[in-house]
Amino acid sequence: MEESAFARSKGILLIVLGSILWGATGPMMEWVLNNTNLSVSFFLTVRLITAGICILLFLLITGQRVFLIWKDISWLKQLVVFGVLGMLGVQYTFVAAIEASNASIATLLQFLGPVYIILFLSWKNRIFPPKYQVIGIIGTLIGLFLLLTNANVSILLISREALLWGLAVGIAFSIYTVYPARLMKEWGVLVVVGWGMLIGGVVLALVTPIWKTDEWVHLAAYPISLIVIIIILIGTIAFILFLSSMKYITPVETSILSSIEPLTAMIISVFWFNQILGAWQYIGVVIMILFVTWLSVAGEIKWISKRKG
């Protein structure tokens, strides 16, 4: 019993630390994009390739055979699809949303991912979503409406570009979440994520040749170089902590505690950038987090009830 309680406490600590660190990377990326001439493509290429190499080196040092996945063409094709559409898709849309709006908005719009997953699965299976999912979707959309309008229907508080990128974040996040399930079960989460980052970064580098740009000069300047290194480092650590926590706590607990991520981004943005939201926007934030959490909690209860039945 004591060992089980210790393992659960360890899982909670890992997810809390991981969410805080991941949430902190958003405002730091916002600062870099707003105070330098670095483009989204260049910054993201450097981040993905560096983080991917770091994760794969970590796995090699711990004795894991990371190259085996390349020997099976079927798995390799899935890995490339995940790297381009999943990993690169979610990272690019997220950073682009930060550039078009801010870290707080981008992080919150990422939370729409579960809504897209529900809608896609309902469409794929030709069934209407269960009542608890409909309630969760409606509640999340009400929270989103308040966040984007501050309860004033005649005003949109972010640009259309920011809204489009923000909605794209949710779509990309749903692909990122659903598509690699079989890959990760077969090869392990970190192997798939490490290669996904490296593949996504290399593809983006080829599409936007970073060796031809003069942005390397800006990247080498202090304190930009230091902040970029910190973003890559804590982002990678956060991902490892987040994934490690899943060994010790339930998906419901993971979903609830990961809500610390957007709260961290908002708190840092308030103190760092003096970004103050309207009263109804804060209410919208709370509503979004509550109903996204509701989707996870109610889904878990439904699943348990079916098993008992």
PAMIKE-816680 format. One record per residue (C-alpha): residue number from 1; x, y, z. Coordinates in Angstrom, 1 decimal, m for minus. Layout:
// PAMIKE-816680
+-----+--------+--------+--------+
: pos :   east :  north :     up :
+-----+--------+--------+--------+
: NUM :      X :      Y :      Z :
...
+-----+--------+--------+--------+
// end
This chain:
// PAMIKE-816680
+-----+--------+--------+--------+
: pos :   east :  north :     up :
+-----+--------+--------+--------+
:   1 :    0.0 :    0.0 :    0.0 :
:   2 :    2.8 :    2.4 :    0.9 :
:   3 :    4.7 :    1.6 :   m2.3 :
:   4 :    1.5 :    2.2 :   m4.3 :
:   5 :    1.0 :    5.6 :   m2.6 :
:   6 :    4.7 :    6.5 :   m3.2 :
:   7 :    4.4 :    5.6 :   m6.9 :
:   8 :    1.3 :    7.8 :   m7.2 :
:   9 :    2.9 :   10.7 :   m5.5 :
:  10 :    5.9 :   10.3 :   m7.8 :
:  11 :    3.6 :   10.4 :  m10.8 :
:  12 :    1.8 :   13.5 :   m9.6 :
:  13 :    5.1 :   15.3 :   m9.0 :
:  14 :    6.4 :   14.3 :  m12.4 :
:  15 :    3.2 :   15.6 :  m14.2 :
:  16 :    3.1 :   18.8 :  m12.2 :
:  17 :    6.8 :   19.6 :  m12.9 :
:  18 :    6.4 :   18.6 :  m16.5 :
:  19 :    3.3 :   20.8 :  m17.0 :
:  20 :    4.9 :   23.8 :  m15.3 :
:  21 :    8.1 :   23.5 :  m17.5 :
:  22 :    6.1 :   23.0 :  m20.7 :
:  23 :    3.8 :   25.9 :  m19.9 :
:  24 :    6.8 :   28.1 :  m19.3 :
:  25 :    8.2 :   27.5 :  m22.8 :
:  26 :    5.3 :   29.3 :  m24.4 :
:  27 :    6.0 :   32.8 :  m23.0 :
:  28 :    9.7 :   32.3 :  m23.7 :
:  29 :    9.0 :   31.5 :  m27.3 :
:  30 :    6.7 :   34.5 :  m27.5 :
:  31 :    9.6 :   36.7 :  m26.2 :
:  32 :   12.0 :   35.3 :  m28.8 :
:  33 :    9.6 :   35.8 :  m31.7 :
:  34 :    8.7 :   39.3 :  m30.6 :
:  35 :   12.2 :   40.5 :  m29.9 :
:  36 :   14.3 :   39.0 :  m32.7 :
:  37 :   14.2 :   38.6 :  m36.4 :
:  38 :   14.0 :   34.8 :  m36.1 :
:  39 :   11.2 :   33.3 :  m38.2 :
:  40 :    8.9 :   30.6 :  m37.0 :
:  41 :   10.3 :   28.1 :  m39.5 :
:  42 :   14.0 :   28.7 :  m38.6 :
:  43 :   13.3 :   28.7 :  m34.8 :
:  44 :   11.2 :   25.5 :  m35.0 :
:  45 :   13.7 :   23.7 :  m37.2 :
:  46 :   16.5 :   24.3 :  m34.7 :
:  47 :   14.3 :   23.4 :  m31.8 :
:  48 :   12.9 :   20.1 :  m33.3 :
:  49 :   16.3 :   18.8 :  m34.6 :
:  50 :   18.1 :   19.6 :  m31.4 :
:  51 :   15.4 :   18.2 :  m29.1 :
:  52 :   15.1 :   15.1 :  m31.3 :
:  53 :   18.8 :   14.4 :  m31.2 :
:  54 :   18.9 :   15.0 :  m27.4 :
:  55 :   16.1 :   12.4 :  m26.8 :
:  56 :   17.6 :    9.8 :  m29.1 :
:  57 :   21.1 :   10.3 :  m27.5 :
:  58 :   19.4 :    9.9 :  m24.1 :
:  59 :   17.9 :    6.6 :  m25.3 :
:  60 :   21.2 :    5.4 :  m26.7 :
:  61 :   23.0 :    6.2 :  m23.5 :
:  62 :   20.4 :    4.2 :  m21.5 :
:  63 :   21.0 :    1.2 :  m23.8 :
:  64 :   18.0 :    1.3 :  m26.1 :
:  65 :   18.2 :    0.3 :  m29.7 :
:  66 :   16.7 :    3.3 :  m31.4 :
:  67 :   17.5 :    2.3 :  m35.0 :
:  68 :   15.5 :   m1.0 :  m35.1 :
:  69 :   12.4 :    0.9 :  m36.2 :
:  70 :   14.1 :    1.8 :  m39.5 :
:  71 :   14.4 :   m1.8 :  m40.6 :
:  72 :   10.7 :   m2.3 :  m41.0 :
:  73 :    9.3 :   m0.3 :  m44.0 :
:  74 :    5.7 :   m0.5 :  m42.7 :
:  75 :    6.6 :    1.1 :  m39.3 :
:  76 :    9.0 :    3.5 :  m41.0 :
:  77 :    6.2 :    4.9 :  m43.2 :
:  78 :    4.0 :    5.4 :  m40.2 :
:  79 :    6.9 :    7.1 :  m38.4 :
:  80 :    7.5 :    9.5 :  m41.2 :
:  81 :    3.8 :   10.4 :  m41.4 :
:  82 :    3.8 :   11.0 :  m37.7 :
:  83 :    6.9 :   13.1 :  m37.9 :
:  84 :    5.5 :   15.4 :  m40.6 :
:  85 :    1.8 :   15.6 :  m40.0 :
:  86 :    1.8 :   14.9 :  m36.2 :
:  87 :    4.9 :   16.3 :  m34.6 :
:  88 :    5.8 :   19.0 :  m37.1 :
:  89 :    2.1 :   19.9 :  m37.6 :
:  90 :    1.4 :   20.4 :  m33.9 :
:  91 :    4.7 :   22.3 :  m33.3 :
:  92 :    4.4 :   24.6 :  m36.3 :
:  93 :    0.8 :   25.5 :  m35.7 :
:  94 :    1.5 :   26.1 :  m32.0 :
:  95 :    4.5 :   28.4 :  m32.6 :
:  96 :    2.6 :   30.2 :  m35.4 :
:  97 :   m0.3 :   30.8 :  m33.1 :
:  98 :    2.0 :   32.2 :  m30.5 :
:  99 :    3.5 :   34.6 :  m33.0 :
: 100 :    0.0 :   35.7 :  m34.3 :
: 101 :   m1.5 :   36.1 :  m30.7 :
: 102 :    0.3 :   35.1 :  m27.5 :
: 103 :    1.4 :   32.1 :  m25.5 :
: 104 :   m1.7 :   32.1 :  m23.3 :
: 105 :   m4.2 :   32.0 :  m26.2 :
: 106 :   m2.2 :   29.4 :  m28.2 :
: 107 :   m1.9 :   27.1 :  m25.2 :
: 108 :   m5.6 :   27.3 :  m24.4 :
: 109 :   m6.6 :   26.7 :  m28.0 :
: 110 :   m4.5 :   23.6 :  m28.0 :
: 111 :   m6.9 :   22.3 :  m25.4 :
: 112 :   m9.5 :   22.0 :  m28.2 :
: 113 :   m7.8 :   18.8 :  m29.3 :
: 114 :  m10.1 :   16.5 :  m27.4 :
: 115 :  m13.1 :   18.1 :  m29.1 :
: 116 :  m11.7 :   17.5 :  m32.6 :
: 117 :  m10.9 :   13.9 :  m31.6 :
: 118 :  m14.5 :   13.3 :  m30.4 :
: 119 :  m16.0 :   14.8 :  m33.6 :
: 120 :  m13.6 :   12.8 :  m35.9 :
: 121 :  m14.4 :    9.5 :  m34.2 :
: 122 :  m18.1 :   10.2 :  m34.2 :
: 123 :  m17.9 :   11.0 :  m37.9 :
: 124 :  m15.7 :    7.9 :  m38.6 :
: 125 :  m18.0 :    5.6 :  m36.7 :
: 126 :  m21.2 :    7.2 :  m38.0 :
: 127 :  m22.6 :    7.7 :  m34.5 :
: 128 :  m23.8 :   10.7 :  m32.5 :
: 129 :  m21.5 :   11.6 :  m29.6 :
: 130 :  m22.7 :   10.4 :  m26.1 :
: 131 :  m24.5 :   12.9 :  m23.9 :
: 132 :  m21.5 :   13.6 :  m21.7 :
: 133 :  m19.4 :   14.4 :  m24.7 :
: 134 :  m22.0 :   16.8 :  m26.1 :
: 135 :  m22.1 :   18.5 :  m22.7 :
: 136 :  m18.3 :   18.7 :  m22.7 :
: 137 :  m18.1 :   20.1 :  m26.3 :
: 138 :  m20.8 :   22.8 :  m25.6 :
: 139 :  m19.2 :   23.8 :  m22.4 :
: 140 :  m15.7 :   24.1 :  m24.0 :
: 141 :  m17.1 :   26.2 :  m26.9 :
: 142 :  m18.8 :   28.5 :  m24.4 :
: 143 :  m15.5 :   29.0 :  m22.6 :
: 144 :  m13.8 :   29.6 :  m26.0 :
: 145 :  m16.4 :   32.2 :  m26.9 :
: 146 :  m15.9 :   34.1 :  m23.7 :
: 147 :  m12.1 :   33.9 :  m24.1 :
: 148 :  m12.2 :   35.3 :  m27.6 :
: 149 :  m14.8 :   38.0 :  m27.1 :
: 150 :  m14.9 :   38.9 :  m23.4 :
: 151 :  m18.7 :   38.3 :  m23.7 :
: 152 :  m19.1 :   41.0 :  m26.4 :
: 153 :  m20.5 :   39.4 :  m29.6 :
: 154 :  m19.4 :   42.3 :  m31.8 :
: 155 :  m15.7 :   42.0 :  m31.0 :
: 156 :  m13.1 :   39.4 :  m31.7 :
: 157 :  m10.1 :   40.0 :  m29.4 :
: 158 :   m7.6 :   38.2 :  m31.6 :
: 159 :   m6.9 :   38.5 :  m35.3 :
: 160 :   m8.4 :   36.1 :  m37.8 :
: 161 :   m4.9 :   34.8 :  m38.5 :
: 162 :   m4.4 :   34.0 :  m34.8 :
: 163 :   m7.8 :   32.3 :  m34.7 :
: 164 :   m7.1 :   30.2 :  m37.7 :
: 165 :   m3.7 :   29.1 :  m36.4 :
: 166 :   m5.3 :   28.5 :  m33.0 :
: 167 :   m8.0 :   26.2 :  m34.5 :
: 168 :   m5.3 :   24.5 :  m36.5 :
: 169 :   m3.4 :   23.8 :  m33.3 :
: 170 :   m6.3 :   21.8 :  m32.0 :
: 171 :   m6.7 :   19.8 :  m35.2 :
: 172 :   m2.9 :   19.1 :  m35.3 :
: 173 :   m2.9 :   18.1 :  m31.7 :
: 174 :   m5.7 :   15.6 :  m32.3 :
: 175 :   m3.7 :   14.0 :  m35.1 :
: 176 :   m0.6 :   14.0 :  m32.9 :
: 177 :   m2.6 :   12.3 :  m30.1 :
: 178 :   m4.5 :    9.7 :  m32.1 :
: 179 :   m2.3 :    8.6 :  m35.0 :
: 180 :    0.9 :    7.3 :  m33.3 :
: 181 :   m0.9 :    5.0 :  m30.8 :
: 182 :    0.2 :    1.8 :  m32.5 :
: 183 :    3.6 :    3.1 :  m33.1 :
: 184 :    4.2 :    4.1 :  m29.4 :
: 185 :    2.7 :    0.8 :  m28.2 :
: 186 :    5.1 :   m1.2 :  m30.4 :
: 187 :    8.3 :    0.9 :  m30.1 :
: 188 :    7.9 :    3.1 :  m27.0 :
: 189 :    6.9 :    6.7 :  m26.6 :
: 190 :   10.3 :    8.3 :  m26.4 :
: 191 :   11.7 :    6.4 :  m29.5 :
: 192 :    8.7 :    7.6 :  m31.6 :
: 193 :    8.8 :   11.1 :  m30.3 :
: 194 :   12.6 :   11.5 :  m30.7 :
: 195 :   12.5 :   10.3 :  m34.3 :
: 196 :    9.3 :   12.3 :  m34.9 :
: 197 :   11.0 :   15.5 :  m33.8 :
: 198 :   14.1 :   14.8 :  m35.9 :
: 199 :   12.2 :   13.8 :  m39.0 :
: 200 :    9.9 :   16.9 :  m38.7 :
: 201 :   12.8 :   19.2 :  m38.2 :
: 202 :   14.8 :   17.8 :  m41.1 :
: 203 :   11.7 :   18.0 :  m43.4 :
: 204 :   11.1 :   21.6 :  m42.4 :
: 205 :   14.8 :   22.4 :  m42.9 :
: 206 :   14.6 :   21.0 :  m46.5 :
: 207 :   11.4 :   22.9 :  m47.3 :
: 208 :   12.9 :   26.2 :  m45.9 :
: 209 :   16.6 :   25.8 :  m46.4 :
: 210 :   18.1 :   27.1 :  m43.1 :
: 211 :   21.6 :   26.9 :  m44.4 :
: 212 :   20.9 :   29.8 :  m46.8 :
: 213 :   19.5 :   32.2 :  m44.2 :
: 214 :   21.3 :   34.8 :  m42.2 :
: 215 :   19.3 :   34.1 :  m39.1 :
: 216 :   22.2 :   32.1 :  m37.6 :
: 217 :   23.7 :   35.5 :  m36.7 :
: 218 :   20.7 :   36.5 :  m34.6 :
: 219 :   20.6 :   33.0 :  m33.1 :
: 220 :   24.2 :   33.3 :  m32.0 :
: 221 :   23.7 :   36.7 :  m30.3 :
: 222 :   23.4 :   36.9 :  m26.5 :
: 223 :   21.0 :   36.5 :  m24.7 :
: 224 :   19.0 :   35.0 :  m27.6 :
: 225 :   21.2 :   32.0 :  m27.8 :
: 226 :   20.9 :   31.4 :  m24.0 :
: 227 :   17.1 :   31.6 :  m24.1 :
: 228 :   16.8 :   29.3 :  m27.1 :
: 229 :   19.0 :   26.7 :  m25.3 :
: 230 :   16.8 :   27.0 :  m22.2 :
: 231 :   13.6 :   26.6 :  m24.3 :
: 232 :   15.0 :   23.4 :  m26.0 :
: 233 :   16.3 :   22.0 :  m22.7 :
: 234 :   13.3 :   22.5 :  m20.4 :
: 235 :   10.9 :   21.6 :  m23.3 :
: 236 :   12.7 :   18.3 :  m23.7 :
: 237 :   12.8 :   17.6 :  m19.9 :
: 238 :    9.2 :   18.6 :  m19.6 :
: 239 :    8.2 :   16.0 :  m22.3 :
: 240 :   10.2 :   13.2 :  m20.6 :
: 241 :    8.6 :   14.1 :  m17.2 :
: 242 :    5.1 :   14.2 :  m18.7 :
: 243 :    5.4 :   10.8 :  m20.4 :
: 244 :    7.1 :    9.2 :  m17.4 :
: 245 :    4.2 :   10.3 :  m15.1 :
: 246 :    1.8 :    8.1 :  m17.1 :
: 247 :    3.4 :    5.0 :  m15.6 :
: 248 :    2.2 :    5.9 :  m12.1 :
: 249 :   m1.1 :    7.8 :  m12.5 :
: 250 :   m4.3 :    7.4 :  m14.4 :
: 251 :   m5.2 :    9.2 :  m17.7 :
: 252 :   m7.8 :   11.2 :  m15.8 :
: 253 :   m5.3 :   12.5 :  m13.2 :
: 254 :   m2.9 :   13.3 :  m16.1 :
: 255 :   m5.7 :   15.3 :  m17.9 :
: 256 :   m6.6 :   17.2 :  m14.7 :
: 257 :   m3.1 :   18.0 :  m13.6 :
: 258 :   m1.9 :   19.0 :  m17.1 :
: 259 :   m4.3 :   22.0 :  m16.9 :
: 260 :   m1.4 :   23.5 :  m14.9 :
: 261 :    0.2 :   24.1 :  m18.3 :
: 262 :   m2.1 :   26.9 :  m19.6 :
: 263 :   m2.3 :   28.4 :  m16.1 :
: 264 :    1.5 :   28.6 :  m15.9 :
: 265 :    1.7 :   30.3 :  m19.3 :
: 266 :   m1.0 :   32.8 :  m18.2 :
: 267 :    0.7 :   33.6 :  m14.9 :
: 268 :    4.1 :   34.1 :  m16.5 :
: 269 :    2.6 :   36.2 :  m19.3 :
: 270 :    0.9 :   38.5 :  m16.7 :
: 271 :    4.1 :   39.2 :  m14.8 :
: 272 :    6.5 :   39.2 :  m17.9 :
: 273 :    4.4 :   40.9 :  m20.6 :
: 274 :    1.7 :   42.6 :  m18.4 :
: 275 :   m0.9 :   40.7 :  m20.4 :
: 276 :   m4.2 :   41.2 :  m18.5 :
: 277 :   m7.4 :   39.5 :  m19.8 :
: 278 :  m10.9 :   40.8 :  m19.3 :
: 279 :  m13.1 :   39.4 :  m16.5 :
: 280 :  m15.2 :   37.3 :  m18.8 :
: 281 :  m12.1 :   36.0 :  m20.5 :
: 282 :  m10.8 :   34.6 :  m17.2 :
: 283 :  m14.2 :   33.0 :  m16.7 :
: 284 :  m13.9 :   31.5 :  m20.1 :
: 285 :  m10.5 :   30.1 :  m19.3 :
: 286 :  m11.9 :   28.4 :  m16.2 :
: 287 :  m14.9 :   27.0 :  m18.1 :
: 288 :  m12.7 :   25.6 :  m20.9 :
: 289 :  m10.4 :   23.9 :  m18.4 :
: 290 :  m13.3 :   22.5 :  m16.4 :
: 291 :  m15.2 :   21.1 :  m19.4 :
: 292 :  m12.1 :   19.6 :  m21.1 :
: 293 :  m11.4 :   17.9 :  m17.8 :
: 294 :  m15.0 :   16.8 :  m17.7 :
: 295 :  m14.6 :   15.0 :  m21.0 :
: 296 :  m11.8 :   13.0 :  m19.5 :
: 297 :  m13.4 :   12.3 :  m16.1 :
: 298 :  m16.8 :   11.4 :  m17.6 :
: 299 :  m15.2 :    9.2 :  m20.2 :
: 300 :  m13.3 :    7.3 :  m17.6 :
: 301 :  m16.4 :    6.8 :  m15.5 :
: 302 :  m18.3 :    5.6 :  m18.6 :
: 303 :  m15.5 :    3.1 :  m19.4 :
: 304 :  m15.4 :    1.8 :  m15.9 :
: 305 :  m19.2 :    1.4 :  m15.8 :
: 306 :  m19.1 :   m0.6 :  m19.0 :
: 307 :  m16.4 :   m3.0 :  m17.7 :
: 308 :  m18.4 :   m3.6 :  m14.5 :
: 309 :  m21.5 :   m4.2 :  m16.5 :
+-----+--------+--------+--------+
// end
